[in-house]
Amino acid sequence: MFSSIGFPGLLLILLIALVIFGPKKLPEIGKAAGQTLREFKHSAKDLTGDVTDEVKETKQIVKGENSK
C-alpha cells in the first residue's frame, strides 16, 4: 500500500499532519482512523461471507436440479 510513497514521502505527510493538527490531536486522529479501518474490514468480511454463502447455496440448488 505504501510502497509507492516511500519513506521520505511518508515522513513528509506525517510532518505536515503534525503541523496542521498539533501533537495533542494527532494520536486521537490516528486512533479514530484505526477504528474506522477496523470497522471497514469487518464490514467487508461480512459482505464477502454473505456473497460466498449465496454462491454455495446456488451451487447446491443447481447440483440438485442436474441430478434429477
Secondary structure, DSSP 8 states (H G I E B T S, - for coil): --TTTHHHHHHHHHHHHHHHH-TTTHHHHHHHHHHHHHHHHHHHHHHHHHHHHHHHHHHHHHHHHH--
